[in-house]
Amino acid sequence: MNLTTKVIVIIVATVTTIISLIFYLLILRFDRQIEQNYLSTARAVYKNVLITRQWISDYNGVYVLKRPGVSTNPFLENPELLTRTGDTLTLRNPAMATRELSELSKIMGGDFSFHMASLKFLNPANKPDLFESKALAIFNDSLSSHGLKEFYTIEKIGNHAYFRYFAPLFTRESCLSCHSKQGYKVGDLRGGISILLTIDDFKKAKQENLSFFLKSALFTIIFLSSLIFVALRRSVIRPLRRIENAAQRIERGEYDFELNIPQRDEIGKLANAFENMRKKIRNYTAQLKSSEKKYRSLIENSPEAVAIIDSEGHILECNSKLNHLTGYKATRLKSLNFYELIDQENRRKITSFTSNTSDAEHFETELFTADGLKIPVEIYLIRGFSLDRKDDLSFVYVRDLSERKKIEHYSIQTEKMVALGQISSGIAHEIRNPLFALNNNLDYLKKKFGREQTFREIYPELKGGIERIQNIVSAILDFARPHQPEFKRMDINEIINKSLLLVKKQSEKLSISIETQLDAGIPEVEVDPHQMEQVFINLFLNAFAAMGESGTLTIQTRALSSFVKIKIQDTGRGISPEDLERIFEPFYSKTPDGTGLGLAIVQRVLEQHHARYQVVSEPYIGTKFYVYLPYKQEQEA
């Protein structure tokens, strides 16, 4: 319920209550006045009856001319008197006169009549009805305490309403002449006078007044409520609504407006205070936006990836560098836990980082990307920050070490290549020439002694040894003098299938099954097809060597956003963790007849193709070799 509705309800309720109370009191007062009017009329009639009775009583009754229809009082002694003129006079005592007057009042009274009643009546006409009996009983009970002197009520008789009044008649000295024989004494209750006044006109007037009062009350309520509401709306509601609208504009971030309320009352003071608050909020917000823009620009333009995390590792804020580094969109990245993005088990602490707080860490680890890659990173983590009422936050700076690691790797490889080049030169001159002579002489001896049993037994071993030395020398020379790749747009699945054809016979010989899961929707890739064949053949042959007599080789390709993912998986003996770190070193081999140069050549070719690679192996379970090859050579995987 809004303020206007509340004000209307309160005004209408208040005015209605007050007006209703006022008109109710007026109606009660009107009823009371009418009642007093009827009571005064009844009392006047009662007093007139008493005066008439007293006058008759003071003269011990009065004689009236007996005319036809005039009855004689049978309850009096000597009720008639004959005059000298021959007229007959009949005596009328107070009771007789009162009864005859009451009967006359019923005929001539119009709106009123009266009746004399007594509990010890002689004349049946004076017998009391229920109302009169109740009144007489009350008067009898109140004589000792000098209490009630009159009794009245409103009754409905037939279809008419009446005001009934009853007042007592007490025995006086003048009454004993007639009533002493009945045992009455002075002061005894003889009976009473019952007065009946019609109030139909009063009822009708009351209904008309009530209708008038209701209409007047309704008009007054509407008029006063409207008048008060208009006044309150102008002086209170409208200014408060303007302040409310101004508060809503501030809530929406609008501050450049003025709240012009010229009132000098409390509303005006509230408006002035609100206006001062608006200006302060506007200035403070402008400063905050400027500071936020400045610091956000610093963080966004930072050469390093930056993130703010809470105590549980949830990412609250980050710059675009972290999005680019991880491959996740900003909305997705903020739903992740930072500690799940890094390799927690293989962290290498760096002690060179110094900070004023003990809650700081500096370490190297690997960062997991959205595409499943691992990127070497250096992380600075500083705890103990507060932001937006959130405590125990941490600033995280992530530096990509891929280039540095690549440079370090290239440096080591360069040193190896220099050393290998020097060795290969010596091999070319010192080994190949004597080896050529040995091979020629061995062929000569074969021609001369080829039929002898002893020579035939040692010849294969000597010939195999010389060929093995020749293969090693050729591999060394090929590795030491690499060819630059000649890139062409090729179907990588076609290159894989061609490589598989070259090793098919060997796989059949070893009872090794080959399963391919090649994605047909992969775009063409810029590669040197001959070098990539050499890569796949080396990887396939290594897998065959690891599986021995039987196993399964699985080759899978899948198109990703900017590169193709190639997985080569075997079910061989696997590689131990200590050997896994050295498999790309030249001349390192765990097979008896291996040169140790196969994976070194694979590594060199992949690096020339700007590809990334990953080896995952578990002893006695198998090895997975992942290759991430970019579609175009100007971008890295």
C-alpha positions in Angstrom: 0.0 0.0 0.0 1.5 3.3 -1.1 1.6 6.5 0.9 -1.4 8.1 -1.0 -3.6 5.2 -0.3 -2.6 5.1 3.4 -3.3 8.8 3.8 -6.7 8.5 2.1 -7.6 5.5 4.3 -6.4 7.3 7.5 -8.2 10.6 6.6 -11.5 8.9 5.7 -11.3 6.6 8.8 -10.5 9.5 11.1 -13.1 11.9 9.6 -15.7 9.2 9.5 -15.1 8.3 13.1 -15.2 11.9 14.3 -18.3 12.8 12.2 -20.1 9.6 13.1 -19.4 10.3 16.8 -20.6 13.9 16.5 -23.8 12.9 14.7 -24.4 10.0 17.0 -24.2 12.3 20.0 -26.5 14.7 18.2 -29.0 11.9 17.7 -28.7 10.9 21.3 -29.2 14.5 22.4 -32.3 14.8 20.1 -33.7 11.6 21.5 -33.0 12.9 25.0 -34.7 16.2 24.3 -37.8 14.5 22.8 -37.9 12.2 25.8 -37.7 15.2 28.1 -40.4 16.9 26.1 -42.8 14.0 26.5 -41.8 13.6 30.1 -42.6 17.3 30.7 -45.9 16.9 29.0 -46.8 13.9 31.0 -45.8 15.6 34.2 -48.0 18.6 33.3 -51.0 16.4 32.7 -50.3 14.5 35.9 -50.1 17.8 37.9 -53.4 19.1 36.4 -55.1 15.8 37.4 -53.7 16.2 40.9 -54.9 19.8 41.1 -58.3 18.8 39.9 -58.5 16.0 42.4 -57.3 18.2 45.2 -59.9 20.8 44.4 -62.7 18.2 44.4 -61.2 16.6 47.6 -61.0 20.0 49.4 -64.7 20.4 48.9 -65.5 16.8 49.8 -66.7 16.2 46.3 -68.9 18.3 44.0 -72.4 18.0 42.8 -73.3 18.1 39.2 -76.7 18.2 37.5 -77.9 14.8 36.7 -78.9 14.7 33.2 -79.8 11.8 31.0 -76.8 9.5 30.6 -75.2 10.7 33.8 -74.7 7.8 36.2 -74.7 7.8 40.0 -71.7 6.6 41.9 -72.8 3.4 43.6 -69.9 3.4 46.0 -71.0 6.6 47.8 -73.5 7.2 50.6 -76.2 9.7 49.6 -74.8 10.2 46.2 -77.8 12.3 45.0 -79.4 15.6 46.2 -82.8 17.0 45.2 -82.9 20.9 44.8 -85.8 23.2 45.5 -86.4 23.6 41.8 -86.7 19.9 41.4 -83.4 19.2 39.8 -81.4 16.2 40.8 -77.8 16.7 41.7 -75.3 13.7 41.8 -72.1 13.7 43.9 -68.7 13.4 42.1 -65.8 12.5 44.4 -62.1 12.8 43.2 -61.9 9.2 42.0 -65.2 9.4 40.0 -64.2 12.7 38.5 -60.7 11.4 37.6 -62.2 8.3 35.9 -64.7 10.3 34.0 -62.0 12.9 32.9 -59.8 10.0 31.8 -62.6 8.6 29.7 -63.2 12.0 28.2 -59.4 12.3 27.5 -59.6 9.2 25.3 -62.3 11.0 23.2 -61.0 14.5 23.2 -57.3 14.1 24.1 -56.1 13.4 20.6 -52.4 12.6 21.2 -52.7 11.8 24.8 -55.0 10.2 27.4 -54.8 9.2 31.0 -56.1 6.4 33.3 -56.4 6.0 37.0 -55.4 2.6 38.3 -55.2 1.0 41.8 -54.2 -2.4 43.1 -57.2 -2.1 45.6 -59.7 -0.9 43.0 -63.5 -0.8 43.8 -64.5 0.1 40.3 -63.4 -2.5 37.7 -62.6 0.4 35.4 -59.7 1.3 37.7 -58.1 -2.2 37.2 -54.4 -1.7 36.3 -52.8 -3.3 33.2 -49.3 -4.9 33.1 -47.4 -1.6 32.8 -49.5 0.0 35.6 -49.2 -3.1 37.8 -45.4 -3.1 37.4 -45.3 0.6 38.2 -47.5 0.2 41.4 -45.4 -2.7 42.5 -42.2 -0.6 42.1 -43.8 2.3 44.0 -44.8 0.0 46.9 -41.2 -1.3 47.1 -39.7 2.2 47.1 -42.1 3.8 49.7 -39.8 2.9 52.6 -36.7 4.3 50.9 -38.5 7.3 49.4 -37.1 6.3 46.1 -38.9 6.3 42.7 -41.5 9.0 42.2 -42.4 8.3 38.6 -42.1 5.5 36.1 -42.1 5.7 32.3 -41.3 3.7 29.2 -42.0 3.4 25.5 -44.4 0.7 24.4 -45.8 -0.5 21.1 -49.5 -1.0 21.2 -50.9 -2.3 17.9 -49.3 -0.5 15.1 -48.5 2.6 17.2 -45.8 3.6 19.6 -46.6 5.3 22.9 -44.8 7.1 25.7 -46.3 5.7 28.9 -45.9 7.6 32.1 -47.1 6.6 35.6 -47.0 8.6 38.8 -48.4 7.7 42.3 -51.5 8.9 44.1 -51.0 9.1 47.9 -53.7 9.2 50.5 -54.3 12.7 51.9 -56.4 13.8 54.9 -59.3 14.8 52.6 -59.3 11.4 51.1 -60.1 9.6 54.4 -63.8 10.6 54.3 -64.2 8.1 51.5 -61.4 5.7 51.9 -60.9 5.3 55.6 -63.2 2.4 55.6 -60.8 0.6 53.2 -58.1 0.9 55.8 -56.1 3.7 54.1 -54.1 6.1 56.3 -52.5 9.4 55.3 -49.5 8.8 53.1 -50.5 5.4 51.9 -50.3 4.6 48.2 -53.8 4.8 46.9 -53.0 4.1 43.2 -51.6 6.2 40.4 -52.3 8.1 37.2 -51.2 6.4 33.9 -50.6 8.9 31.1 -50.4 7.7 27.4 -48.8 9.9 24.8 -48.5 8.9 21.1 -45.0 9.2 19.6 -45.7 8.2 16.0 -45.0 11.7 14.9 -41.7 11.6 16.9 -40.8 8.3 15.2 -41.5 9.8 11.8 -39.5 12.9 12.6 -36.7 10.8 14.0 -36.5 8.8 10.8 -36.4 12.0 8.7 -33.8 13.5 11.0 -31.7 10.3 10.9 -31.9 10.3 7.1 -30.9 14.0 7.1 -28.1 13.3 9.5 -26.7 10.4 7.4 -26.7 12.5 4.3 -25.2 15.4 6.1 -22.6 13.1 7.7 -21.7 11.5 4.3 -21.4 14.9 2.7 -19.4 16.2 5.6 -17.1 13.2 5.5 -16.5 13.5 1.7 -16.0 17.2 1.9 -13.7 17.3 4.9 -11.7 14.2 3.7 -11.2 15.8 0.3 -10.2 19.1 1.8 -7.7 17.5 4.2 -6.4 15.2 1.5 -5.9 18.1 -0.9 -4.1 20.0 1.8 -1.9 17.0 2.8 -1.2 16.1 -0.9 0.0 19.6 -1.6 2.1 20.0 1.6 3.2 16.5 2.3 2.5 13.8 -0.3 3.7 15.6 -3.4 7.0 16.7 -1.8 7.6 13.2 -0.4 6.8 11.7 -3.8 9.3 14.0 -5.4 11.9 12.9 -2.8 10.9 9.3 -3.5 11.4 9.7 -7.3 14.7 11.4 -6.6 15.8 8.5 -4.5 14.8 6.1 -7.3 16.9 8.1 -9.8 19.9 7.9 -7.4 19.3 4.2 -7.1 19.5 3.9 -10.9 22.7 5.9 -10.9 21.4 9.3 -11.9 22.8 12.2 -9.9 22.7 15.2 -12.2 19.4 16.8 -11.2 18.1 19.2 -8.7 15.3 18.7 -6.1 13.6 22.0 -5.8 11.2 22.0 -2.9 10.9 25.6 -1.4 8.9 24.6 1.7 10.3 25.9 5.0 8.7 23.2 7.2 10.1 19.7 8.1 9.5 18.5 4.6 11.6 21.4 3.3 14.4 20.5 5.7 14.2 16.9 4.6 14.4 18.0 1.0 17.5 20.2 1.7 19.2 17.3 3.6 18.4 15.0 0.7 19.8 17.5 -1.8 23.0 17.8 0.1 23.3 14.0 0.3 22.7 13.8 -3.5 25.5 16.2 -4.2 27.9 14.3 -1.9 26.9 11.0 -3.4 27.4 12.4 -6.9 30.9 13.7 -6.1 31.9 10.6 -4.2 30.6 8.4 -7.0 32.4 10.4 -9.6 35.6 9.9 -7.6 35.0 6.2 -7.2 34.3 5.8 -10.9 37.5 7.7 -11.7 39.5 5.5 -9.3 37.8 2.4 -10.5 38.5 3.3 -14.2 42.1 4.1 -13.3 42.8 0.8 -11.4 40.8 -1.3 -13.8 42.8 0.2 -16.7 46.0 -0.6 -14.8 44.9 -4.2 -14.2 43.4 -4.7 -17.7 46.6 -3.4 -19.3 48.9 -5.4 -17.1 51.2 -7.6 -19.0 50.4 -10.4 -16.6 47.1 -12.2 -15.9 45.5 -10.8 -12.7 42.7 -12.3 -10.6 41.0 -11.6 -7.3 39.9 -14.7 -5.4 38.2 -15.3 -2.0 39.5 -17.6 0.8 38.1 -20.7 -0.9 39.6 -19.9 -4.3 36.5 -18.7 -6.1 37.4 -16.2 -8.8 35.7 -12.8 -8.2 37.4 -10.6 -10.8 40.0 -11.1 -13.5 41.4 -9.3 -16.5 41.2 -10.4 -20.1 44.8 -11.7 -20.0 43.7 -14.6 -17.7 40.7 -15.3 -20.1 43.2 -15.5 -23.0 45.6 -17.6 -21.1 43.1 -20.2 -19.9 40.8 -20.2 -22.9 37.7 -19.6 -20.7 35.2 -16.8 -21.2 34.9 -14.3 -18.4 31.5 -15.6 -17.2 32.7 -19.2 -17.2 36.0 -18.4 -15.5 34.2 -16.6 -12.6 32.3 -19.8 -11.9 35.5 -21.8 -11.4 37.9 -22.3 -8.5 41.3 -20.9 -9.2 43.1 -23.8 -7.3 41.4 -26.3 -9.7 43.1 -24.5 -12.6 46.6 -25.1 -11.4 48.6 -28.2 -10.7 48.6 -28.1 -6.8 50.7 -31.3 -6.5 53.6 -30.2 -8.6 54.2 -26.7 -7.3 57.8 -25.5 -7.0 58.3 -22.7 -4.4 60.4 -19.7 -5.4 62.1 -18.1 -2.4 63.3 -15.0 -4.2 59.9 -13.2 -3.8 59.8 -10.8 -0.8 56.7 -9.1 0.6 55.7 -7.1 3.7 53.1 -9.7 4.6 53.7 -13.3 5.5 50.6 -14.3 3.5 52.4 -14.2 0.2 53.5 -17.0 -2.0 55.6 -17.2 -5.1 55.8 -20.5 -7.0 55.9 -22.2 -10.4 53.4 -24.7 -11.5 51.3 -25.6 -14.6 48.0 -24.0 -15.6 45.2 -26.2 -17.0 43.5 -24.6 -20.0 39.9 -25.1 -21.4 41.3 -27.3 -24.1 43.1 -29.6 -21.7 46.6 -28.2 -22.2 49.1 -27.5 -19.5 50.9 -24.1 -19.5 54.0 -23.5 -17.3 53.3 -20.4 -15.2 54.8 -18.4 -12.4 52.3 -17.3 -9.7 52.5 -14.4 -7.2 49.7 -14.8 -4.6 49.2 -12.1 -1.9 46.5 -12.6 0.7 44.8 -10.3 3.2 42.8 -7.9 1.0 39.3 -6.5 1.5 37.0 -5.4 -1.3 33.2 -4.6 -1.4 32.7 -5.6 2.3 34.4 -9.0 1.5 37.4 -9.8 3.7 40.2 -12.4 3.3 40.6 -11.9 -0.4 43.8 -12.6 -2.4 45.5 -10.9 -5.4 46.9 -13.4 -7.9 49.4 -12.6 -10.6 49.9 -15.3 -13.2 52.9 -15.0 -15.6 53.0 -17.3 -18.7 56.4 -19.1 -18.8 55.9 -20.8 -22.1 58.2 -18.5 -24.0 60.9 -18.6 -21.3 60.7 -22.4 -21.1 60.8 -22.6 -24.8 63.9 -20.4 -24.9 65.5 -22.5 -22.2 64.6 -25.6 -24.1 65.9 -24.1 -27.4 69.1 -23.1 -25.6 69.7 -26.7 -24.3 68.8 -28.1 -27.7 71.1 -25.7 -29.4 74.0 -26.7 -27.2 73.2 -30.3 -27.9 73.0 -29.6 -31.6 76.3 -27.8 -31.6 77.9 -30.7 -29.7 76.2 -33.2 -31.9 77.3 -31.3 -35.1 80.9 -31.5 -33.9 80.5 -35.2 -33.1 78.8 -35.9 -36.4 81.6 -34.3 -38.3 84.1 -36.6 -36.6 81.8 -39.5 -37.2 81.5 -38.7 -40.9 85.3 -38.8 -41.3 86.5 -41.2 -38.7 83.7 -43.8 -38.7 82.0 -43.9 -42.1 85.2 -44.5 -44.1 86.5 -47.4 -42.0 82.9 -48.7 -41.8 82.7 -48.6 -45.6 86.0 -50.6 -45.8 84.8 -53.1 -43.3 81.5 -53.6 -45.2 83.4 -54.1 -48.5 85.9 -56.5 -47.0 83.1 -58.5 -45.4 81.4 -58.8 -48.8 84.8 -60.0 -50.2 85.2 -62.6 -47.4 81.6 -63.8 -48.1 82.5 -64.4 -51.7 85.6 -66.3 -50.8 84.6 -68.2 -47.6 80.8 -68.1 -48.1 80.5 -71.9 -48.3 82.3 -72.5 -45.0 80.1 -73.4 -42.0 82.0 -71.3 -39.5 81.9 -68.2 -41.7 78.2 -68.7 -42.5 77.5 -68.7 -38.8 79.3 -65.4 -37.9 78.5 -63.5 -41.2 74.9 -62.5 -40.3 76.0 -61.1 -36.9 78.9 -59.2 -38.5 76.7 -57.9 -41.3 73.9 -56.9 -38.9 76.4 -55.0 -36.6 77.8 -53.0 -39.6 74.3 -52.1 -40.8 73.3 -51.1 -37.3 76.3 -48.8 -37.1 75.5 -47.4 -40.5 71.9 -46.7 -39.4 73.1 -45.0 -36.2 75.5 -42.8 -38.2 72.8 -41.9 -40.7 70.3 -41.0 -37.9 73.0 -38.9 -36.2 73.8 -37.0 -39.4 70.1 -36.5 -40.2 69.4 -35.2 -36.7 72.5 -32.9 -36.8 71.6 -31.4 -40.2 67.8 -31.0 -40.1 65.9 -29.9 -43.2 63.7 -26.9 -43.1 60.0 -27.9 -43.5 58.1 -27.1 -46.7 54.6 -26.3 -45.5 51.5 -27.4 -47.6 47.8 -27.4 -46.8 47.1 -31.1 -46.2 44.5 -33.4 -44.8 46.0 -34.6 -41.5 43.8 -37.8 -41.6 45.2 -38.7 -45.0 48.8 -38.3 -43.6 48.0 -40.6 -40.7 46.4 -43.2 -42.9 49.4 -43.2 -45.2 51.8 -43.6 -42.2 49.7 -46.5 -41.0 50.1 -48.2 -44.4 53.8 -48.1 -44.0 53.7 -49.9 -40.6 50.8 -52.2 -41.4 53.0 -55.3 -42.1 54.9 -54.9 -38.9 51.7 -54.5 -36.9 50.3 -57.7 -38.4 53.5 -59.5 -37.7 53.3 -58.5 -34.0 49.5 -59.2 -33.8 48.8 -55.6 -32.9 45.3 -54.2 -33.7 44.9 -50.7 -34.9 41.8 -48.6 -34.1 41.2 -45.2 -35.7 38.7 -42.5 -34.6 39.4 -39.8 -37.2 37.2 -36.6 -37.2 36.0 -36.1 -40.8 35.3 -32.4 -40.2 38.9 -31.3 -39.6 40.0 -28.4 -41.8 43.2 -28.7 -43.8 46.4 -28.1 -41.9 49.6 -26.3 -43.0 52.3 -29.0 -42.5 55.4 -30.6 -44.2 53.8 -34.0 -45.1 57.1 -35.9 -45.2 58.2 -34.7 -41.8 54.7 -35.4 -40.3 54.9 -38.9 -41.8 58.3 -39.3 -40.1 56.7 -38.1 -36.8 53.7 -40.5 -36.9 55.9 -43.5 -38.1 58.3 -42.9 -35.2 55.4 -42.7 -32.7 53.7 -45.8 -34.1 57.0 -47.8 -34.0 57.7 -46.7 -30.4 54.2 -47.9 -29.5 54.8 -51.3 -31.2 58.0 -51.7 -29.3 56.3 -50.9 -26.0 53.5 -53.4 -26.7 55.7 -56.3 -27.9 53.8 -59.3 -29.1 50.2 -58.0 -28.9 48.2 -54.9 -28.0 46.0 -52.2 -29.4 47.0 -48.9 -31.0 44.3 -46.2 -31.0 44.7 -43.0 -33.1 42.1 -40.3 -32.6 41.8 -36.8 -34.2 39.4 -34.0 -33.2 38.9 -30.5 -34.5 39.1 -27.7 -31.9 38.8 -23.9 -32.3 42.3 -23.1 -33.6 44.1 -26.4 -33.8 43.6 -30.1 -34.3 44.1 -32.5 -31.4 45.8 -35.8 -32.2 45.9 -38.6 -29.6 48.0 -41.8 -30.1 47.4 -44.4 -27.4 49.0 -47.8 -26.8 48.4 -50.6 -24.3 52.1 -51.2 -23.8 54.3 -51.4 -20.7 54.2 -47.6 -20.1 57.0 -45.3 -19.1 58.2 -44.7 -15.5 58.1 -41.2 -14.1 61.9 -40.9 -14.0 62.2 -42.0 -17.7 59.4 -39.8 -18.8 61.5 -36.7 -18.2 64.3 -37.9 -20.5 62.5 -39.5 -23.4 63.2 -36.6 -25.8 66.9 -36.5 -25.0 69.1 -37.6 -28.0 70.7 -41.1 -27.6 68.4 -42.0 -24.7 66.7 -45.3 -25.3 65.5 -48.2 -23.2 65.3 -50.7 -26.1 68.4 -52.7 -27.0 68.3 -51.9 -30.7 67.1 -48.3 -30.3 69.2 -45.3 -31.4 67.6 -42.9 -28.9 66.9 -40.3 -31.7 63.3 -41.1 -32.7 61.5 -39.0 -30.2 64.2 -36.3 -30.4 63.4 -36.0 -34.2 59.6 -36.0 -33.4 60.2 -33.2 -30.9 62.2 -31.1 -33.4 59.6 -31.5 -36.2 56.7 -30.6 -33.9 58.5 -27.5 -32.7 59.2 -26.5 -36.3 55.4 -26.8 -36.9 54.6 -24.6 -33.8 52.8 -27.6 -32.3 52.5 -28.5 -28.7 52.7 -32.0 -27.3 52.1 -33.9 -24.1 52.9 -37.4 -22.9 50.9 -39.2 -20.3 52.0 -42.7 -19.2 51.2 -45.2 -16.5 53.5 -48.2 -16.0 51.9 -51.5 -17.1 48.8 -49.7 -18.5 50.0 -47.7 -21.5 51.0 -44.4 -22.9 49.1 -41.5 -24.5 50.9 -39.1 -26.8 48.9 -35.9 -27.5 49.8 -33.5 -30.4 48.1 -30.1 -30.8 48.8 -28.9 -34.3 47.7 -25.4 -35.4 45.7 -25.0 -38.6 47.9 -22.1 -39.7 51.6 -21.7 -39.0 51.4 -18.0 -38.0 49.5 -19.0 -34.8 50.7 -21.4 -32.1 48.6 -24.2 -30.7 
